[in-house]
């Protein structure tokens, strides 16, 4: 009775009930802001991961690569391979690369020799000769030229190694003439390096 009288004397009693009942869901939904904050944090975390630098794929990622260098009427085929996991190369690691070269598209009557094999390493901050092999190495078909190159640690922070490979060749002008002309075969190999969490 008192409640009825109170409601009767107060104008807008129905509005008061509506306000009270509508405010309950607002109180009960308080976890919602923290849930959206968590989602926001997760989204921020995802965007940070997405911004990590990606390592470019490299020619030795599969372990081996073959290049063909056209030299007039013959071709020098060069095969590079490694037992290392090239996907894990960093500036600090020492890298070992095997090199094999042979002559294609030429007969065995014209002698061909390698007089110099050289590898230059450039990491963007420093350029240096890392391997030089000089002599008179017969590569007349079917004989190959084989060697192993050890690449030293690069400058800290380097993102790639650019290798320049040079073969100086003497090619006989005519069979048994003992007269030669020089041909230089140049090749390049770029090895990407892991840096700053790149994958």
RALINVEN-V913951 format. One record per residue. RES is the residue in one small letter. NEAR is the number of other C-alpha atoms within 8 Angstrom. Layout:
res=RES near=NEAR
res=RES near=NEAR
This chain:
res=x near=4
res=x near=5
res=x near=6
res=x near=7
res=x near=8
res=x near=8
res=x near=9
res=x near=8
res=x near=6
res=x near=7
res=x near=6
res=x near=6
res=x near=9
res=x near=6
res=x near=7
res=x near=8
res=x near=8
res=x near=8
res=x near=8
res=x near=8
res=x near=8
res=x near=8
res=x near=8
res=x near=8
res=x near=8
res=x near=8
res=x near=7
res=x near=7
res=x near=7
res=x near=8
res=x near=7
res=x near=7
res=x near=7
res=x near=8
res=x near=8
res=x near=8
res=x near=8
res=x near=8
res=x near=8
res=x near=8
res=x near=8
res=x near=8
res=x near=8
res=x near=8
res=x near=8
res=x near=8
res=x near=8
res=x near=8
res=x near=7
res=x near=6
res=x near=6
res=x near=9
res=x near=8
res=x near=6
res=x near=10
res=x near=5
res=x near=7
res=x near=10
res=x near=10
res=x near=12
res=x near=10
res=x near=6
res=x near=11
res=x near=11
res=x near=10
res=x near=8
res=x near=7
res=x near=8
res=x near=11
res=x near=8
res=x near=9
res=x near=5
res=x near=7
res=x near=10
res=x near=13
res=x near=13
res=x near=12
res=x near=12
res=x near=11
res=x near=12
res=x near=11
res=x near=12
res=x near=7
res=x near=7
res=x near=9
res=x near=10
res=x near=9
res=x near=7
res=x near=11
res=x near=8
res=x near=14
res=x near=8
res=x near=9
res=x near=8
res=x near=10
res=x near=11
res=x near=12
res=x near=11
res=x near=12
res=x near=11
res=x near=11
res=x near=13
res=x near=14
res=x near=9
res=x near=7
res=x near=10
res=x near=6
res=x near=8
res=x near=6
res=x near=13
res=x near=11
res=x near=11
res=x near=12
res=x near=15
res=x near=12
res=x near=13
res=x near=13
res=x near=12
res=x near=12
res=x near=12
res=x near=13
res=x near=11
res=x near=13
res=x near=8
res=x near=7
res=x near=8
res=x near=9
res=x near=7
res=x near=9
res=x near=12
res=x near=10
res=x near=9
res=x near=7
res=x near=7
res=x near=7
res=x near=8
res=x near=8
res=x near=11
res=x near=14
res=x near=12
res=x near=11
res=x near=8
res=x near=8
res=x near=12
res=x near=11
res=x near=8
res=x near=7
res=x near=8
res=x near=10
res=x near=10
res=x near=10
res=x near=8
res=x near=9
res=x near=11
res=x near=10
res=x near=6
res=x near=6
res=x near=13
res=x near=10
res=x near=11
res=x near=14
res=x near=11
res=x near=12
res=x near=11
res=x near=12
res=x near=12
res=x near=12
res=x near=12
res=x near=13
res=x near=12
res=x near=12
res=x near=14
res=x near=10
res=x near=8
res=x near=9
res=x near=7
res=x near=7
res=x near=8
res=x near=7
res=x near=8
res=x near=8
res=x near=8
res=x near=9
res=x near=8
res=x near=11
res=x near=9
res=x near=8
res=x near=8
res=x near=9
res=x near=10
res=x near=11
res=x near=12
res=x near=14
res=x near=14
res=x near=10
res=x near=6
res=x near=7
res=x near=9
res=x near=6
